[in-house]
Amino acid sequence: MTHHVSEMSHSQLWICLHFPALPLETITRADPGTAALAIATGSTRPRIVAANLPAHGLGITTGMSVSAALAMAPDLIVQPRNPRMEAQTLAEIAQWALQFSPLLSLPDADAVLLEVGAGLSLFGGLDALLATIRAGLQALGFTACVCAAPTPTAAL
């Protein structure tokens, strides 16, 4: 069976916006600054879950213990992870993303899924839509991995 382009334009297409640096960008999006900053989680043996570029430049990596990070970089600013603030930030991103599709879900604590298949022509096609989303997220102060696939699971 052959499909015409008009038939395929209404097929499902999901875009996933994944925010691996959300713990950091929730705090720094207004002003990334130049000070070395890391976000940590864990009470008994805290670990670094995110670090900005100045911190990476000092050798700070994700997964490193806070004590090792401070030994390497005594001036490192370490802030605790704030899951409540991250959830609020992700909800704000989702609200912003509704301009691209009313079919939206938050499957993980750091991802937004959008079904965009039916509305692709409104945005000039997939490439144009992805470019618009990336530029918008960058203007908002967020770095996202953006992926498109025919199912939500594949996009995620």
Backbone as CSV, one residue per row, in Angstrom:
resi,resn,N_x,N_y,N_z,CA_x,CA_y,CA_z,C_x,C_y,C_z
1,MET,0.849,-1.182,0.000,0.000,0.000,0.000,0.891,1.240,0.000
2,THR,0.575,2.157,-0.867,1.369,3.382,-0.924,0.640,4.486,-0.171
3,HIS,1.409,5.356,0.435,0.863,6.497,1.168,1.193,7.763,0.412
4,HIS,0.227,8.626,0.311,0.474,9.927,-0.279,0.986,10.869,0.799
5,VAL,1.677,11.906,0.387,2.226,12.861,1.337,1.137,13.436,2.233
6,SER,-0.042,13.740,1.673,-1.109,14.331,2.483,-1.578,13.365,3.561
7,GLU,-1.570,12.038,3.276,-1.967,11.053,4.272,-0.931,10.961,5.390
8,MET,0.323,11.090,5.044,1.390,10.943,6.024,1.528,12.186,6.902
9,SER,1.019,13.315,6.458,1.206,14.547,7.233,0.484,14.489,8.577
10,HIS,-0.511,13.588,8.705,-1.255,13.491,9.956,-0.781,12.340,10.823
11,SER,0.320,11.706,10.456,0.830,10.625,11.286,1.453,11.201,12.549
12,GLN,1.548,10.348,13.548,2.098,10.819,14.813,3.600,11.063,14.713
13,LEU,4.023,12.145,15.309,5.435,12.452,15.432,5.617,13.114,16.788
14,TRP,6.480,12.553,17.570,6.719,13.046,18.929,8.076,13.710,19.003
15,ILE,8.126,14.806,19.722,9.390,15.483,20.012,9.615,15.380,21.517
16,CYS,10.798,14.961,21.886,11.186,14.920,23.287,12.204,16.024,23.540
17,LEU,11.948,16.796,24.570,12.896,17.803,25.044,13.445,17.260,26.358
18,HIS,14.714,16.899,26.346,15.343,16.339,27.550,16.326,17.365,28.091
19,PHE,16.262,17.596,29.400,17.067,18.636,30.040,18.039,18.017,31.047
20,PRO,19.177,17.490,30.575,20.119,16.848,31.499,20.742,17.811,32.503
21,ALA,20.782,19.093,32.185,21.381,20.081,33.090,20.322,20.844,33.889
22,LEU,19.099,20.306,33.963,18.022,21.011,34.657,18.364,21.368,36.102
23,PRO,19.008,20.487,36.879,19.345,20.872,38.264,20.201,22.136,38.329
24,LEU,21.099,22.287,37.381,21.977,23.461,37.331,21.260,24.657,36.708
25,GLU,20.613,24.442,35.564,19.994,25.545,34.840,18.784,26.125,35.565
26,THR,18.168,25.357,36.447,17.075,25.885,37.256,17.591,27.047,38.100
27,ILE,18.815,26.933,38.539,19.422,27.957,39.393,20.109,29.049,38.578
28,THR,20.764,28.675,37.480,21.641,29.618,36.773,21.063,30.255,35.528
29,ARG,19.874,29.882,35.097,19.405,30.365,33.799,19.370,31.875,33.697
30,ALA,19.070,32.568,34.781,19.039,34.026,34.733,20.444,34.609,34.599
31,ASP,21.422,33.947,35.217,22.794,34.447,35.187,23.761,33.292,35.374
32,PRO,24.271,32.729,34.264,25.184,31.605,34.409,26.463,31.952,35.171
33,GLY,26.833,33.220,35.190,27.986,33.679,35.974,29.294,33.066,35.546
34,THR,30.330,33.438,36.273,31.672,32.942,35.956,32.249,32.122,37.099
35,ALA,31.576,32.097,38.243,32.060,31.310,39.381,31.797,29.826,39.133
36,ALA,32.698,28.988,39.617,32.525,27.545,39.505,31.392,27.119,40.432
37,LEU,30.373,26.481,39.862,29.181,26.103,40.605,28.840,24.651,40.319
38,ALA,28.473,23.921,41.371,28.039,22.538,41.220,26.783,22.317,42.047
39,ILE,25.971,21.378,41.591,24.762,20.986,42.300,24.999,19.581,42.825
40,ALA,24.630,19.369,44.091,24.889,18.077,44.734,23.612,17.496,45.316
41,THR,23.610,16.186,45.468,22.506,15.491,46.104,23.060,14.394,46.997
42,GLY,22.283,14.042,48.005,22.715,13.005,48.937,23.104,13.620,50.265
43,SER,22.696,12.976,51.365,22.981,13.566,52.673,24.232,12.983,53.325
44,THR,24.405,11.663,53.280,25.578,11.094,53.958,26.849,11.220,53.130
45,ARG,26.755,10.898,51.860,27.910,11.015,50.960,27.466,11.768,49.708
46,PRO,27.326,13.090,49.799,26.799,13.854,48.665,27.681,13.750,47.418
47,ARG,27.009,13.740,46.289,27.669,13.635,44.989,27.245,14.782,44.088
48,ILE,28.117,15.133,43.171,27.837,16.178,42.189,26.906,15.595,41.120
49,VAL,25.783,16.288,40.863,24.857,15.845,39.816,24.901,16.767,38.595
50,ALA,25.470,17.949,38.754,25.604,18.887,37.642,26.658,19.922,38.007
51,ALA,27.344,20.418,36.991,28.367,21.447,37.201,28.406,22.356,35.985
52,ASN,28.696,23.632,36.219,28.778,24.564,35.094,30.158,24.480,34.425
53,LEU,30.326,25.237,33.345,31.585,25.187,32.584,32.815,25.576,33.406
54,PRO,32.748,26.656,34.212,33.923,26.960,35.034,34.297,25.810,35.977
55,ALA,33.306,25.113,36.516,33.584,23.973,37.400,34.199,22.827,36.606
56,HIS,33.642,22.570,35.413,34.232,21.517,34.564,35.681,21.844,34.223
57,GLY,35.946,23.129,34.003,37.313,23.555,33.701,38.289,23.275,34.832
58,LEU,37.766,23.149,36.057,38.601,22.831,37.219,38.678,21.325,37.470
59,GLY,38.044,20.535,36.589,38.089,19.083,36.725,36.913,18.476,37.464
60,ILE,35.902,19.269,37.754,34.725,18.772,38.467,33.850,18.004,37.475
61,THR,33.437,16.789,37.849,32.618,15.969,36.970,31.391,15.441,37.707
62,THR,30.385,15.106,36.946,29.173,14.506,37.494,29.522,13.162,38.123
63,GLY,28.967,12.913,39.295,29.219,11.664,40.002,30.330,11.759,41.037
64,MET,31.125,12.796,40.946,32.227,12.989,41.882,31.668,13.308,43.274
65,SER,32.344,12.855,44.301,31.904,13.204,45.651,32.165,14.687,45.893
66,VAL,31.335,15.282,46.712,31.495,16.703,47.017,32.830,16.949,47.705
67,SER,33.239,16.034,48.585,34.515,16.224,49.283,35.676,16.206,48.292
68,ALA,35.648,15.327,47.316,36.719,15.300,46.305,36.683,16.567,45.452
69,ALA,35.479,17.016,45.112,35.349,18.231,44.310,35.912,19.439,45.047
70,LEU,35.603,19.545,46.344,36.104,20.677,47.131,37.609,20.579,47.364
71,ALA,38.130,19.357,47.407,39.585,19.191,47.531,40.282,19.691,46.267
72,MET,39.657,19.448,45.104,40.233,19.893,43.832,40.051,21.392,43.617
73,ALA,38.897,21.902,44.058,38.552,23.297,43.810,37.939,23.892,45.079
74,PRO,38.776,24.370,45.991,38.272,24.887,47.273,37.277,26.040,47.147
75,ASP,37.334,26.782,46.048,36.418,27.908,45.857,35.116,27.502,45.166
76,LEU,34.950,26.213,44.899,33.739,25.723,44.244,32.514,26.032,45.110
77,ILE,31.490,26.583,44.481,30.219,26.816,45.166,29.369,25.575,44.954
78,VAL,28.947,24.943,46.046,28.126,23.739,45.959,26.757,24.053,46.544
79,GLN,25.731,23.847,45.735,24.366,24.071,46.194,23.608,22.748,46.169
80,PRO,22.680,22.560,47.094,21.903,21.315,47.102,20.896,21.290,45.956
81,ARG,20.650,20.113,45.432,19.646,19.945,44.394,18.275,20.288,44.977
82,ASN,17.433,20.919,44.165,16.118,21.335,44.607,15.051,20.740,43.673
83,PRO,14.628,19.486,43.928,13.664,18.834,43.040,12.343,19.597,42.889
84,ARG,11.888,20.273,43.937,10.642,21.035,43.849,10.786,22.186,42.854
85,MET,11.907,22.887,42.929,12.150,23.988,42.009,12.353,23.473,40.576
86,GLU,12.991,22.311,40.439,13.169,21.705,39.115,11.814,21.349,38.500
87,ALA,10.912,20.784,39.309,9.578,20.425,38.814,8.812,21.664,38.378
88,GLN,8.932,22.731,39.154,8.273,23.987,38.798,8.846,24.543,37.498
89,THR,10.156,24.480,37.344,10.805,24.957,36.125,10.365,24.131,34.926
90,LEU,10.310,22.805,35.083,9.872,21.948,33.985,8.423,22.251,33.607
91,ALA,7.582,22.530,34.588,6.191,22.906,34.312,6.133,24.223,33.527
92,GLU,7.022,25.160,33.835,7.088,26.421,33.083,7.534,26.171,31.649
93,ILE,8.497,25.277,31.469,8.949,24.919,30.114,7.793,24.276,29.348
94,ALA,7.062,23.382,30.005,5.925,22.725,29.364,4.876,23.759,28.946
95,GLN,4.616,24.717,29.809,3.655,25.782,29.477,4.119,26.531,28.235
96,TRP,5.401,26.839,28.159,5.967,27.510,26.987,5.810,26.632,25.746
97,ALA,6.027,25.317,25.886,6.000,24.393,24.752,4.597,24.160,24.204
98,LEU,3.560,24.534,24.949,2.189,24.368,24.456,1.927,25.153,23.174
99,GLN,2.773,26.122,22.871,2.606,26.872,21.621,2.861,25.995,20.402
100,PHE,3.525,24.850,20.602,3.850,23.959,19.499,2.888,22.781,19.383
101,SER,2.211,22.450,20.461,1.258,21.339,20.447,0.457,21.327,21.738
102,PRO,-0.849,21.054,21.628,-1.644,20.905,22.847,-1.493,19.512,23.462
103,LEU,-0.886,18.591,22.716,-0.682,17.224,23.202,0.705,17.130,23.809
104,LEU,0.775,17.251,25.113,2.037,17.366,25.818,1.998,16.505,27.074
105,SER,3.131,15.932,27.434,3.210,15.198,28.702,4.593,15.385,29.318
106,LEU,4.660,15.131,30.612,5.908,15.203,31.368,6.207,13.786,31.872
107,PRO,6.890,12.971,31.066,7.094,11.575,31.420,8.166,11.345,32.482
108,ASP,9.095,12.259,32.597,10.189,12.154,33.558,10.391,13.504,34.230
109,ALA,11.244,13.516,35.233,11.515,14.759,35.960,12.352,15.744,35.152
110,ASP,12.858,15.307,34.001,13.701,16.196,33.200,13.371,16.148,31.710
111,ALA,12.105,15.841,31.366,11.732,15.732,29.954,10.306,16.213,29.710
112,VAL,10.110,16.699,28.478,8.792,17.105,27.995,8.585,16.408,26.661
113,LEU,7.423,15.794,26.484,7.064,15.149,25.220,5.944,15.932,24.552
114,LEU,6.091,16.153,23.238,5.081,16.864,22.448,4.721,16.026,21.232
115,GLU,3.421,15.900,20.934,3.006,15.248,19.701,2.778,16.363,18.694
116,VAL,3.565,16.373,17.604,3.547,17.494,16.671,3.176,17.109,15.240
117,GLY,2.871,15.839,15.002,2.631,15.368,13.638,1.592,16.169,12.874
118,ALA,0.438,16.420,13.487,-0.657,17.100,12.787,-0.356,18.566,12.505
119,GLY,0.514,19.177,13.278,0.761,20.610,13.121,2.067,20.980,12.458
120,LEU,2.776,20.014,11.900,4.094,20.317,11.319,4.036,21.398,10.251
121,SER,3.015,21.373,9.408,2.941,22.351,8.317,2.783,23.773,8.856
122,LEU,2.207,23.917,10.045,2.058,25.249,10.640,3.398,25.890,10.973
123,PHE,4.412,25.055,11.170,5.730,25.554,11.587,6.777,25.429,10.489
124,GLY,6.339,25.094,9.269,7.270,25.012,8.150,8.028,23.703,8.068
125,GLY,7.504,22.658,8.690,8.150,21.343,8.635,8.958,21.061,9.889
126,LEU,9.449,19.829,9.968,10.155,19.373,11.166,11.436,20.154,11.440
127,ASP,12.257,20.347,10.433,13.531,21.048,10.660,13.309,22.463,11.181
128,ALA,12.345,23.156,10.587,12.054,24.523,11.035,11.510,24.523,12.466
129,LEU,10.640,23.556,12.772,10.085,23.479,14.129,11.182,23.194,15.148
130,LEU,12.053,22.246,14.848,13.146,21.924,15.770,14.057,23.132,15.978
131,ALA,14.347,23.864,14.913,15.195,25.058,15.029,14.513,26.121,15.899
132,THR,13.209,26.286,15.732,12.455,27.254,16.528,12.472,26.864,18.001
133,ILE,12.257,25.583,18.273,12.262,25.100,19.659,13.631,25.286,20.294
134,ARG,14.687,24.885,19.583,16.045,25.032,20.130,16.371,26.490,20.429
135,ALA,16.049,27.377,19.491,16.334,28.806,19.685,15.528,29.361,20.866
136,GLY,14.281,28.954,20.981,13.448,29.425,22.082,13.960,28.966,23.432
137,LEU,14.357,27.702,23.503,14.890,27.175,24.765,16.195,27.869,25.142
138,GLN,17.035,28.119,24.141,18.296,28.815,24.411,18.008,30.225,24.923
139,ALA,17.027,30.898,24.338,16.672,32.246,24.790,16.131,32.219,26.224
140,LEU,15.488,31.120,26.602,14.982,30.978,27.968,16.074,30.577,28.961
141,GLY,17.254,30.199,28.442,18.368,29.830,29.310,18.486,28.344,29.571
142,PHE,17.931,27.519,28.668,17.984,26.072,28.865,18.686,25.368,27.718
143,THR,19.408,24.322,28.071,20.058,23.456,27.100,19.265,22.165,27.063
144,ALA,18.814,21.778,25.879,18.013,20.561,25.768,18.554,19.665,24.672
145,CYS,18.445,18.370,24.899,18.631,17.392,23.838,17.252,17.252,23.205
146,VAL,17.146,17.498,21.913,15.868,17.485,21.218,15.874,16.342,20.224
147,CYS,14.832,15.491,20.315,14.763,14.318,19.462,13.347,14.152,18.947
148,ALA,13.200,13.670,17.719,11.889,13.400,17.138,11.819,11.924,16.739
149,ALA,10.641,11.325,16.955,10.438,9.911,16.613,8.941,9.654,16.455
150,PRO,8.570,8.531,15.823,7.163,8.260,15.596,6.370,7.819,16.828
151,THR,7.045,7.472,17.916,6.338,7.087,19.139,6.931,7.852,20.322
152,PRO,6.147,8.033,21.388,6.686,8.746,22.554,7.861,8.030,23.179
153,THR,7.806,6.707,23.251,8.901,5.952,23.851,10.189,6.109,23.056
154,ALA,10.072,6.059,21.728,11.266,6.231,20.888,11.839,7.636,21.027
155,ALA,10.984,8.633,21.093,11.464,10.015,21.243,12.149,10.194,22.592
156,LEU,11.573,9.575,23.616,12.143,9.687,24.972,13.467,8.969,25.050
